[in-house]
Amino acid sequence: MNGLKSLGPGLALTGVIAAVSYGLGLLFPLIGGSVFGIVIGILVNNLWRKPQNTWQGIRFCSKKVLQWAIILLGCRLSLSEVWKTGTETFAVMIVTLLLSFAAAYGFGRLLRIPPRMATLIGAGTGICGGSAIAAISPVIEAEEAEIAYSISTIFLFNIVAVLVFPTLGHALGLSDAGFGLWAGTAVNDTSSVVAAGYAFSTAAGDYATIVKLTRTTMIVPIAIIMAVVVGWSKKREAASTAGGSFSVKQVFPWFILWFLAASLLYTLGLFGEQLLQWIHLAAQFMIVMALTAVGLSADFRQMTATGVRPMILGLIVWLVVSVTGYAVGTLTGQM
């Protein structure tokens, strides 16, 4: 009861803003409820002083609700379909993923961008936009301002991709499957992949969606690798401190295992169609709610102090992934 009392005000504030943001996302699907949630959250946090009693509930949403939303996303992934598409697109997917992180790391250092923000931009571009950033952020202990700025950066290039990719695809003479592979690999957010794919053709949209969902599963190994790296770093710090100790269990992304469990249950056909619709709606709203909480925790002054450099990094990484995806797809005969 005391826990609910301490969380209640923050949950209520976040929930109301998330509901408004979710509705706006339905009206403007190209933008999406998550972006509205972050923007409105940032405005509320920086234009008005939030009551002190809302902080615990807001933090709960930005951490726990976010993880639950990621778990529910697993209920849409068929492991058998992921395996089939993954074997077909492995070369494109693995090369673009590795180069995304390499570009984020290398150019991030040149542009003097904080390592955690560069990692989030690399994950968002290389894997699946906001979902990847949401999954990776608790593992690397990213700050709310870093999460908000990273998602805003990814969103900007999602809009550009939706407007430019279909025209480019036709100009390059890509097949439906070829464009679906390219869009599913080089466009970040699911809604943007769907928009770009179906703007090209129905068949391209169908295949782009499958490629995108397959790409989403890369969250699992990347999150685990990140946890091991963070754990190893913290263990070294603890070892250098007298009496210090640290276990990788403290940063291991346990929610990723539940994500896999949910995918397995879906693959086994244990979810009815009506239940899946409710789960999908719940997952969408919980992500909007969690990212609204991120906005409510972000300091706009801290974000603006970083300047336009993260945007420049996002552009570079996105171009690397787009060009590499097209090149590898062409070399393997899939374009």
SEVOTI-802265 format. One line per field, with one value per residue (C-alpha): x, y, z; residue number from 1; chain; residue in one letter. Coordinates in nm, 3 decimals, padded with zeros to 5 digits. Layout:
xx = [X / ...]
yy = [Y / ...]
zz = [Z / ...]
seq = [NUM / ...]
mol = [A / ...]
type = [A / ...]
***
This chain:
xx = [00.000 / 00.284 / 00.454 / 00.143 / 00.107 / 00.463 / 00.432 / 00.076 / 00.130 / 00.409 / 00.218 / -00.088 / 00.106 / 00.293 / -00.024 / -00.223 / 00.053 / 00.107 / -00.265 / -00.261 / 00.062 / -00.075 / -00.383 / -00.168 / 00.042 / -00.271 / -00.356 / 00.002 / 00.146 / 00.454 / 00.562 / 00.427 / 00.318 / 00.668 / 00.808 / 00.505 / 00.552 / 00.919 / 00.859 / 00.560 / 00.745 / 01.049 / 00.830 / 00.644 / 00.967 / 01.143 / 00.860 / 00.691 / 00.832 / 00.694 / 00.572 / 00.839 / 00.604 / 00.593 / 00.960 / 00.936 / 00.647 / 00.818 / 01.140 / 00.941 / 00.788 / 01.119 / 01.282 / 01.036 / 00.748 / 01.003 / 01.134 / 00.783 / 00.704 / 01.011 / 00.896 / 00.551 / 00.713 / 00.842 / 00.483 / 00.485 / 00.799 / 00.781 / 01.118 / 01.066 / 00.997 / 01.291 / 01.519 / 01.405 / 01.441 / 01.758 / 01.935 / 01.831 / 01.943 / 02.228 / 02.509 / 02.334 / 02.217 / 02.547 / 02.763 / 02.537 / 02.510 / 02.887 / 02.955 / 02.683 / 02.857 / 03.201 / 03.091 / 02.917 / 03.230 / 03.484 / 03.299 / 03.159 / 03.513 / 03.602 / 03.294 / 03.358 / 03.015 / 02.963 / 03.022 / 02.680 / 02.500 / 02.713 / 02.629 / 02.257 / 02.272 / 02.464 / 02.211 / 01.913 / 02.047 / 02.190 / 01.907 / 01.561 / 01.532 / 01.355 / 01.300 / 01.674 / 01.755 / 01.492 / 01.636 / 02.002 / 01.970 / 01.916 / 02.201 / 02.459 / 02.295 / 02.226 / 02.088 / 01.741 / 01.882 / 02.101 / 01.804 / 01.580 / 01.841 / 01.925 / 01.562 / 01.507 / 01.810 / 01.685 / 01.336 / 01.472 / 01.630 / 01.326 / 01.122 / 01.386 / 01.396 / 01.019 / 01.018 / 01.333 / 01.369 / 01.071 / 01.178 / 01.540 / 01.429 / 01.240 / 01.528 / 01.770 / 01.536 / 01.509 / 01.279 / 01.004 / 01.214 / 01.527 / 01.363 / 01.200 / 01.543 / 01.696 / 01.414 / 01.398 / 01.772 / 01.839 / 01.519 / 01.513 / 01.168 / 00.901 / 00.633 / 00.878 / 00.981 / 00.615 / 00.546 / 00.849 / 00.791 / 00.425 / 00.491 / 00.707 / 00.469 / 00.256 / 00.503 / 00.794 / 00.604 / 00.531 / 00.895 / 01.034 / 00.819 / 00.950 / 01.311 / 01.254 / 01.109 / 01.402 / 01.643 / 01.473 / 01.597 / 01.953 / 01.856 / 01.916 / 02.286 / 02.375 / 02.214 / 02.395 / 02.730 / 02.676 / 02.596 / 02.918 / 03.125 / 02.965 / 02.998 / 03.365 / 03.431 / 03.253 / 03.432 / 03.767 / 03.657 / 03.543 / 03.870 / 04.067 / 03.859 / 03.943 / 03.677 / 03.481 / 03.294 / 03.069 / 02.874 / 02.766 / 02.425 / 02.369 / 02.365 / 02.255 / 01.939 / 01.711 / 01.411 / 01.570 / 01.524 / 01.153 / 01.146 / 01.273 / 01.024 / 00.738 / 00.864 / 00.877 / 00.517 / 00.406 / 00.596 / 00.419 / 00.085 / -00.022 / -00.163 / -00.508 / -00.560 / -00.772 / -00.521 / -00.242 / -00.429 / -00.460 / -00.094 / 00.010 / -00.193 / -00.057 / 00.302 / 00.255 / 00.101 / 00.361 / 00.644 / 00.477 / 00.432 / 00.793 / 00.935 / 00.704 / 00.869 / 01.210 / 01.100 / 00.973 / 01.317 / 01.526 / 01.691 / 01.661 / 01.961 / 02.173 / 02.055 / 02.116 / 02.462 / 02.557 / 02.476 / 02.417 / 02.702 / 02.475 / 02.262 / 02.574 / 02.675 / 02.323 / 02.343 / 02.686 / 02.584 / 02.256 / 02.438 / 02.690 / 02.410 / 02.208 / 02.500 / 02.642 / 02.301 / 02.253 / 02.609 / 02.603 / 02.253 / 02.372 / 02.688 / 02.486 / 02.229 / 01.938 / 01.872]
yy = [00.000 / 00.238 / 00.146 / 00.232 / 00.557 / 00.660 / 00.556 / 00.676 / 01.048 / 00.980 / 00.696 / 00.920 / 01.211 / 00.983 / 00.793 / 01.106 / 01.247 / 00.903 / 00.871 / 01.210 / 01.117 / 00.778 / 00.947 / 01.200 / 00.910 / 00.751 / 01.080 / 01.129 / 00.777 / 00.901 / 01.071 / 00.813 / 00.825 / 00.764 / 01.084 / 01.284 / 01.135 / 01.233 / 01.584 / 01.659 / 01.507 / 01.727 / 02.038 / 01.960 / 01.888 / 02.201 / 02.456 / 02.360 / 02.225 / 01.878 / 01.795 / 01.615 / 01.323 / 01.229 / 01.133 / 00.774 / 00.688 / 00.853 / 00.661 / 00.337 / 00.396 / 00.480 / 00.162 / -00.118 / -00.036 / -00.003 / -00.354 / -00.501 / -00.337 / -00.500 / -00.838 / -00.791 / -00.708 / -01.064 / -01.186 / -01.074 / -01.261 / -01.607 / -01.774 / -02.003 / -01.706 / -01.520 / -01.819 / -01.847 / -01.477 / -01.453 / -01.718 / -01.539 / -01.194 / -01.283 / -01.127 / -00.792 / -00.787 / -00.876 / -00.647 / -00.345 / -00.413 / -00.436 / -00.127 / 00.065 / 00.018 / 00.071 / 00.401 / 00.511 / 00.436 / 00.583 / 00.896 / 00.936 / 00.974 / 01.219 / 01.427 / 01.397 / 01.250 / 01.073 / 00.698 / 00.594 / 00.827 / 00.705 / 00.346 / 00.423 / 00.589 / 00.289 / 00.045 / 00.247 / 00.271 / -00.078 / -00.273 / -00.123 / 00.239 / 00.329 / -00.033 / -00.105 / 00.218 / 00.130 / -00.220 / -00.119 / 00.194 / 00.018 / -00.222 / 00.056 / 00.276 / 00.562 / 00.888 / 01.009 / 01.303 / 01.065 / 00.837 / 01.128 / 01.284 / 00.948 / 00.868 / 01.218 / 01.170 / 00.834 / 00.979 / 01.256 / 01.011 / 00.783 / 01.067 / 01.129 / 00.756 / 00.727 / 01.021 / 00.932 / 00.552 / 00.456 / 00.704 / 00.588 / 00.224 / 00.280 / 00.485 / 00.203 / -00.053 / -00.268 / -00.570 / -00.592 / -00.833 / -00.624 / -00.305 / -00.489 / -00.612 / -00.265 / -00.085 / -00.350 / -00.313 / 00.059 / 00.218 / 00.218 / 00.222 / -00.041 / 00.213 / 00.385 / 00.051 / -00.032 / 00.313 / 00.303 / -00.060 / -00.025 / 00.305 / 00.101 / -00.196 / -00.437 / -00.724 / -00.499 / -00.388 / -00.748 / -00.854 / -00.536 / -00.599 / -00.956 / -00.839 / -00.567 / -00.810 / -01.046 / -00.758 / -00.683 / -01.014 / -00.878 / -00.690 / -01.016 / -01.084 / -00.715 / -00.656 / -00.957 / -00.847 / -00.497 / -00.644 / -00.848 / -00.542 / -00.321 / -00.597 / -00.651 / -00.278 / -00.250 / -00.559 / -00.396 / -00.079 / -00.281 / -00.475 / -00.149 / -00.034 / -00.177 / -00.426 / -00.365 / -00.644 / -00.670 / -00.943 / -00.945 / -01.059 / -00.700 / -00.566 / -00.875 / -00.791 / -01.059 / -00.910 / -01.020 / -01.383 / -01.314 / -01.152 / -01.480 / -01.679 / -01.468 / -01.526 / -01.901 / -01.905 / -01.715 / -01.957 / -02.250 / -02.086 / -02.044 / -01.695 / -01.646 / -01.376 / -01.158 / -01.187 / -01.090 / -00.775 / -00.673 / -00.757 / -00.549 / -00.251 / -00.290 / -00.305 / 00.005 / 00.205 / 00.090 / 00.200 / 00.541 / 00.559 / 00.461 / 00.709 / 00.980 / 00.914 / 00.948 / 01.289 / 01.388 / 01.306 / 01.477 / 01.812 / 02.022 / 02.236 / 01.924 / 01.806 / 02.138 / 02.161 / 01.863 / 02.064 / 01.920 / 01.667 / 01.368 / 01.460 / 01.460 / 01.123 / 00.987 / 01.102 / 00.942 / 00.609 / 00.603 / 00.668 / 00.394 / 00.143 / 00.251 / 00.236 / -00.085 / -00.255 / -00.175 / -00.277 / -00.613 / -00.688 / -00.619 / -00.830 / -01.125 / -01.095 / -01.008 / -00.662]
zz = [00.000 / 00.088 / -00.240 / -00.440 / -00.248 / -00.331 / -00.698 / -00.755 / -00.829 / -01.078 / -01.245 / -01.279 / -01.431 / -01.670 / -01.762 / -01.851 / -02.072 / -02.229 / -02.311 / -02.486 / -02.668 / -02.773 / -02.920 / -03.107 / -03.237 / -03.385 / -03.558 / -03.681 / -03.722 / -03.907 / -03.584 / -03.340 / -02.979 / -02.839 / -02.991 / -02.874 / -02.526 / -02.507 / -02.642 / -02.416 / -02.120 / -02.181 / -02.214 / -01.890 / -01.707 / -01.822 / -01.829 / -01.502 / -01.178 / -01.113 / -00.763 / -00.561 / -00.495 / -00.866 / -00.900 / -00.775 / -01.008 / -01.306 / -01.240 / -01.205 / -01.549 / -01.715 / -01.580 / -01.496 / -01.732 / -02.012 / -01.946 / -01.931 / -02.266 / -02.424 / -02.290 / -02.446 / -02.780 / -02.781 / -02.811 / -03.176 / -03.279 / -03.430 / -03.372 / -03.672 / -03.903 / -03.751 / -03.820 / -04.183 / -04.258 / -04.052 / -04.260 / -04.580 / -04.466 / -04.228 / -04.434 / -04.472 / -04.111 / -03.943 / -04.160 / -04.112 / -03.739 / -03.687 / -03.900 / -03.718 / -03.384 / -03.537 / -03.694 / -03.374 / -03.170 / -03.413 / -03.521 / -03.169 / -03.038 / -03.316 / -03.238 / -02.861 / -02.790 / -02.454 / -02.502 / -02.372 / -02.612 / -02.904 / -02.805 / -02.799 / -03.142 / -03.278 / -03.131 / -03.248 / -03.603 / -03.627 / -03.464 / -03.439 / -03.337 / -03.014 / -02.905 / -02.913 / -02.730 / -02.471 / -02.423 / -02.413 / -02.197 / -01.860 / -01.935 / -01.991 / -01.723 / -01.965 / -01.832 / -01.932 / -02.130 / -02.332 / -02.405 / -02.506 / -02.736 / -02.896 / -02.973 / -03.112 / -03.340 / -03.464 / -03.522 / -03.746 / -03.988 / -03.977 / -04.127 / -04.394 / -04.479 / -04.520 / -04.761 / -04.959 / -04.963 / -05.187 / -05.457 / -05.432 / -05.449 / -05.774 / -05.918 / -05.838 / -05.995 / -05.682 / -05.672 / -05.408 / -05.200 / -05.255 / -05.137 / -04.845 / -04.736 / -04.773 / -04.589 / -04.317 / -04.261 / -04.305 / -04.168 / -03.791 / -03.631 / -03.707 / -03.806 / -04.042 / -04.198 / -04.259 / -04.406 / -04.639 / -04.740 / -04.833 / -05.009 / -05.249 / -05.288 / -05.084 / -05.131 / -05.029 / -04.719 / -04.617 / -04.652 / -04.493 / -04.184 / -04.148 / -04.192 / -03.933 / -03.676 / -03.737 / -03.689 / -03.357 / -03.213 / -03.231 / -02.915 / -02.727 / -02.805 / -02.805 / -02.464 / -02.319 / -02.467 / -02.328 / -01.986 / -01.988 / -02.091 / -01.825 / -01.565 / -01.648 / -01.623 / -01.287 / -01.157 / -01.236 / -01.058 / -00.756 / -00.750 / -00.737 / -00.439 / -00.101 / -00.003 / -00.325 / -00.499 / -00.802 / -00.981 / -01.347 / -01.219 / -01.105 / -01.462 / -01.656 / -01.860 / -01.715 / -01.893 / -02.223 / -02.116 / -02.059 / -02.403 / -02.549 / -02.341 / -02.478 / -02.833 / -02.769 / -02.641 / -02.952 / -03.176 / -03.008 / -03.088 / -02.726 / -02.777 / -02.930 / -03.192 / -02.964 / -02.681 / -02.920 / -03.019 / -02.653 / -02.588 / -02.889 / -02.769 / -02.415 / -02.542 / -02.757 / -02.474 / -02.220 / -02.450 / -02.492 / -02.114 / -02.046 / -02.295 / -02.160 / -01.824 / -01.992 / -02.122 / -01.777 / -01.636 / -01.906 / -01.848 / -02.166 / -02.070 / -02.040 / -02.384 / -02.559 / -02.405 / -02.621 / -02.934 / -03.282 / -03.266 / -03.184 / -03.487 / -03.704 / -03.561 / -03.625 / -03.988 / -04.039 / -03.883 / -04.077 / -04.407 / -04.327 / -04.259 / -04.566 / -04.811 / -04.661 / -04.662 / -05.029 / -05.120 / -04.938 / -05.070 / -05.425 / -05.385 / -05.251 / -05.532 / -05.301 / -05.443]
seq = [1 / 2 / 3 / 4 / 5 / 6 / 7 / 8 / 9 / 10 / 11 / 12 / 13 / 14 / 15 / 16 / 17 / 18 / 19 / 20 / 21 / 22 / 23 / 24 / 25 / 26 / 27 / 28 / 29 / 30 / 31 / 32 / 33 / 34 / 35 / 36 / 37 / 38 / 39 / 40 / 41 / 42 / 43 / 44 / 45 / 46 / 47 / 48 / 49 / 50 / 51 / 52 / 53 / 54 / 55 / 56 / 57 / 58 / 59 / 60 / 61 / 62 / 63 / 64 / 65 / 66 / 67 / 68 / 69 / 70 / 71 / 72 / 73 / 74 / 75 / 76 / 77 / 78 / 79 / 80 / 81 / 82 / 83 / 84 / 85 / 86 / 87 / 88 / 89 / 90 / 91 / 92 / 93 / 94 / 95 / 96 / 97 / 98 / 99 / 100 / 101 / 102 / 103 / 104 / 105 / 106 / 107 / 108 / 109 / 110 / 111 / 112 / 113 / 114 / 115 / 116 / 117 / 118 / 119 / 120 / 121 / 122 / 123 / 124 / 125 / 126 / 127 / 128 / 129 / 130 / 131 / 132 / 133 / 134 / 135 / 136 / 137 / 138 / 139 / 140 / 141 / 142 / 143 / 144 / 145 / 146 / 147 / 148 / 149 / 150 / 151 / 152 / 153 / 154 / 155 / 156 / 157 / 158 / 159 / 160 / 161 / 162 / 163 / 164 / 165 / 166 / 167 / 168 / 169 / 170 / 171 / 172 / 173 / 174 / 175 / 176 / 177 / 178 / 179 / 180 / 181 / 182 / 183 / 184 / 185 / 186 / 187 / 188 / 189 / 190 / 191 / 192 / 193 / 194 / 195 / 196 / 197 / 198 / 199 / 200 / 201 / 202 / 203 / 204 / 205 / 206 / 207 / 208 / 209 / 210 / 211 / 212 / 213 / 214 / 215 / 216 / 217 / 218 / 219 / 220 / 221 / 222 / 223 / 224 / 225 / 226 / 227 / 228 / 229 / 230 / 231 / 232 / 233 / 234 / 235 / 236 / 237 / 238 / 239 / 240 / 241 / 242 / 243 / 244 / 245 / 246 / 247 / 248 / 249 / 250 / 251 / 252 / 253 / 254 / 255 / 256 / 257 / 258 / 259 / 260 / 261 / 262 / 263 / 264 / 265 / 266 / 267 / 268 / 269 / 270 / 271 / 272 / 273 / 274 / 275 / 276 / 277 / 278 / 279 / 280 / 281 / 282 / 283 / 284 / 285 / 286 / 287 / 288 / 289 / 290 / 291 / 292 / 293 / 294 / 295 / 296 / 297 / 298 / 299 / 300 / 301 / 302 / 303 / 304 / 305 / 306 / 307 / 308 / 309 / 310 / 311 / 312 / 313 / 314 / 315 / 316 / 317 / 318 / 319 / 320 / 321 / 322 / 323 / 324 / 325 / 326 / 327 / 328 / 329 / 330 / 331 / 332 / 333 / 334 / 335]
mol = [A / A / A / A / A / A / A / A / A / A / A / A / A / A / A / A / A / A / A / A / A / A / A / A / A / A / A / A / A / A / A / A / A / A / A / A / A / A / A / A / A / A / A / A / A / A / A / A / A / A / A / A / A / A / A / A / A / A / A / A / A / A / A / A / A / A / A / A / A / A / A / A / A / A / A / A / A / A / A / A / A / A / A / A / A / A / A / A / A / A / A / A / A / A / A / A / A / A / A / A / A / A / A / A / A / A / A / A / A / A / A / A / A / A / A / A / A / A / A / A / A / A / A / A / A / A / A / A / A / A / A / A / A / A / A / A / A / A / A / A / A / A / A / A / A / A / A / A / A / A / A / A / A / A / A / A / A / A / A / A / A / A / A / A / A / A / A / A / A / A / A / A / A / A / A / A / A / A / A / A / A / A / A / A / A / A / A / A / A / A / A / A / A / A / A / A / A / A / A / A / A / A / A / A / A / A / A / A / A / A / A / A / A / A / A / A / A / A / A / A / A / A / A / A / A / A / A / A / A / A / A / A / A / A / A / A / A / A / A / A / A / A / A / A / A / A / A / A / A / A / A / A / A / A / A / A / A / A / A / A / A / A / A / A / A / A / A / A / A / A / A / A / A / A / A / A / A / A / A / A / A / A / A / A / A / A / A / A / A / A / A / A / A / A / A / A / A / A / A / A / A / A / A / A / A / A / A / A / A / A / A / A / A / A / A / A / A / A / A / A / A / A / A / A / A / A / A / A / A / A / A / A / A / A / A]
type = [M / N / G / L / K / S / L / G / P / G / L / A / L / T / G / V / I / A / A / V / S / Y / G / L / G / L / L / F / P / L / I / G / G / S / V / F / G / I / V / I / G / I / L / V / N / N / L / W / R / K / P / Q / N / T / W / Q / G / I / R / F / C / S / K / K / V / L / Q / W / A / I / I / L / L / G / C / R / L / S / L / S / E / V / W / K / T / G / T / E / T / F / A / V / M / I / V / T / L / L / L / S / F / A / A / A / Y / G / F / G / R / L / L / R / I / P / P / R / M / A / T / L / I / G / A / G / T / G / I / C / G / G / S / A / I / A / A / I / S / P / V / I / E / A / E / E / A / E / I / A / Y / S / I / S / T / I / F / L / F / N / I / V / A / V / L / V / F / P / T / L / G / H / A / L / G / L / S / D / A / G / F / G / L / W / A / G / T / A / V / N / D / T / S / S / V / V / A / A / G / Y / A / F / S / T / A / A / G / D / Y / A / T / I / V / K / L / T / R / T / T / M / I / V / P / I / A / I / I / M / A / V / V / V / G / W / S / K / K / R / E / A / A / S / T / A / G / G / S / F / S / V / K / Q / V / F / P / W / F / I / L / W / F / L / A / A / S / L / L / Y / T / L / G / L / F / G / E / Q / L / L / Q / W / I / H / L / A / A / Q / F / M / I / V / M / A / L / T / A / V / G / L / S / A / D / F / R / Q / M / T / A / T / G / V / R / P / M / I / L / G / L / I / V / W / L / V / V / S / V / T / G / Y / A / V / G / T / L / T / G / Q / M]
***
